[in-house]
Amino acid sequence: MNQKLYMVSLGPGDVELLTLKALNAFKASNAICVPTKSEDNSFNKSISYKIVQDALAILGIEKTIIPVYSPMHFVYEDWVYEANVVLEAIQKYQIVSFVTLGDAGVYSSIYYLLDIIREENEALYESCEVIAGVTSFSAASAESKKALCLGDEALTIKPINPRSEVHTTEILMRPKIGMDTSSLGEGDFYTYENMYLKDAKITPSKIAKVKKYMTLFIKYAQRD
């Protein structure tokens, strides 16, 4: 059996905000790795565990649950430990999901884990699927019936108590067809065109001219 790892976003706390992709990953997995802050690996206070259990109940299935002690100290040794738990689970169960609250792309530890996993198992990293989820601020906006941005407004996301120098990722949306992108500057750009449509294309750089209405640029933060 081929090995497969799913990094699954759980959304902000409501099982009904899980995506179909997330549910399908749970169905495909033989085991699900669930982080816990409890040193005894219990799930007494784990929101993630409750969401996973609710999701499995909705699906009418049972899966092996593997606790992953995650003390949230933001130190490299903790991420190494968590990555090793995932790698051991892969060896035993072959197809595994690892879950994270909110959306994996926003202040999640999964990319620290994936960097370590890549060093240990390049093939597993390449086949890994990261599943996006609903963010807390997107859900909060919907609950309040207040738009996060309208027209030409910008949206800023930033840490309140940063532990180090703050670097910025820029999401650049709503370009005009035919637009020359030289004005966007330089940096670690990716271009996303017609995402999830049959002619979707991801370019690991900034394209010179916009050809499609549904074009998104992300200028990723410069990280060490």
JOMO-V188186 format. One record per residue. N is the residue number from 1. RES is the residue in three letters. PHI is phi in whole degrees, 0 to 359 (* if undefined). Layout:
BEGIN
n: (N:N)
res: (RES:RES)
phi: (PHI:PHI)
END
This chain:
BEGIN
n: (1:2:3:4:5:6:7:8:9:10:11:12:13:14:15:16:17:18:19:20:21:22:23:24:25:26:27:28:29:30:31:32:33:34:35:36:37:38:39:40:41:42:43:44:45:46:47:48:49:50:51:52:53:54:55:56:57:58:59:60:61:62:63:64:65:66:67:68:69:70:71:72:73:74:75:76:77:78:79:80:81:82:83:84:85:86:87:88:89:90:91:92:93:94:95:96:97:98:99:100:101:102:103:104:105:106:107:108:109:110:111:112:113:114:115:116:117:118:119:120:121:122:123:124:125:126:127:128:129:130:131:132:133:134:135:136:137:138:139:140:141:142:143:144:145:146:147:148:149:150:151:152:153:154:155:156:157:158:159:160:161:162:163:164:165:166:167:168:169:170:171:172:173:174:175:176:177:178:179:180:181:182:183:184:185:186:187:188:189:190:191:192:193:194:195:196:197:198:199:200:201:202:203:204:205:206:207:208:209:210:211:212:213:214:215:216:217:218:219:220:221:222:223:224)
res: (MET:ASN:GLN:LYS:LEU:TYR:MET:VAL:SER:LEU:GLY:PRO:GLY:ASP:VAL:GLU:LEU:LEU:THR:LEU:LYS:ALA:LEU:ASN:ALA:PHE:LYS:ALA:SER:ASN:ALA:ILE:CYS:VAL:PRO:THR:LYS:SER:GLU:ASP:ASN:SER:PHE:ASN:LYS:SER:ILE:SER:TYR:LYS:ILE:VAL:GLN:ASP:ALA:LEU:ALA:ILE:LEU:GLY:ILE:GLU:LYS:THR:ILE:ILE:PRO:VAL:TYR:SER:PRO:MET:HIS:PHE:VAL:TYR:GLU:ASP:TRP:VAL:TYR:GLU:ALA:ASN:VAL:VAL:LEU:GLU:ALA:ILE:GLN:LYS:TYR:GLN:ILE:VAL:SER:PHE:VAL:THR:LEU:GLY:ASP:ALA:GLY:VAL:TYR:SER:SER:ILE:TYR:TYR:LEU:LEU:ASP:ILE:ILE:ARG:GLU:GLU:ASN:GLU:ALA:LEU:TYR:GLU:SER:CYS:GLU:VAL:ILE:ALA:GLY:VAL:THR:SER:PHE:SER:ALA:ALA:SER:ALA:GLU:SER:LYS:LYS:ALA:LEU:CYS:LEU:GLY:ASP:GLU:ALA:LEU:THR:ILE:LYS:PRO:ILE:ASN:PRO:ARG:SER:GLU:VAL:HIS:THR:THR:GLU:ILE:LEU:MET:ARG:PRO:LYS:ILE:GLY:MET:ASP:THR:SER:SER:LEU:GLY:GLU:GLY:ASP:PHE:TYR:THR:TYR:GLU:ASN:MET:TYR:LEU:LYS:ASP:ALA:LYS:ILE:THR:PRO:SER:LYS:ILE:ALA:LYS:VAL:LYS:LYS:TYR:MET:THR:LEU:PHE:ILE:LYS:TYR:ALA:GLN:ARG:ASP)
phi: (*:290:279:211:238:251:261:253:280:264:82:274:140:259:301:288:265:292:274:298:300:296:297:294:295:298:296:282:278:268:208:233:271:238:294:216:273:275:296:273:63:277:242:302:243:269:293:300:298:297:298:298:297:297:295:294:295:297:284:71:228:238:222:292:255:248:288:234:295:229:287:61:270:59:240:301:299:293:292:298:301:297:297:294:298:296:296:294:295:298:299:273:249:72:241:223:252:242:250:216:291:69:248:301:276:239:54:253:275:297:284:295:295:296:299:289:299:299:293:272:208:299:296:295:300:295:272:297:243:266:253:292:218:284:277:298:284:293:295:297:299:294:298:269:55:231:292:285:202:229:57:256:288:254:238:244:238:211:287:283:235:295:271:205:302:270:257:237:262:250:256:247:238:61:285:265:300:90:295:279:267:299:290:282:83:245:150:277:273:233:246:241:244:48:305:71:269:295:253:300:213:244:246:282:192:267:290:285:219:283:248:234:299:275:240:232:251:236:258:286:300:282:245:291)
END
